[in-house]
Amino acid sequence: MGIKNGVIMVGHIAGDPKLTYSEKTGTPRFYARVGVDHWRREDDGTFTNTGRTFHDLAQRYKGAEASMELLKKGDDFIATGQFKKFTDPVTGEEREEFRADTLTPNPVTTRLIIDREPRNSAAREAIGTERGQAFERPERPAQTREPAALGR
């Protein structure tokens, strides 16, 4: 599997996020209107804000539910994904949205607390055991060395 190329979007949640579920498959979908500030680096090393653009951002599957718990209107975020064009089923117009593969609060502008407690202790302990074994050096019997002799 190769390295996945994508786009990184850094912005803020401009409207109240929504979580919906597909009528056909029941797949969760996180949606938010987001704003992105654009900057230009000047010759003297300073930056000039060249304006703000607004976009539709969507995320599906388990990440959608997690993002709904984490993100609210006004929060800064970082997302990876791609811009995709689609036909709006309601209006029939061609639109574009950013489809996020990953979406997380921006740690530069957001105070985060990381909970390191296992989510599912029995399952995670089993995974941790296997993972730990994968990185441990296998036991080897002690090697005996004979003294080096020169000129024999």
Order of alpha helices (4+ residues) and beta strands (2+ residues): beta-beta-beta-beta-alpha-beta-beta-alpha
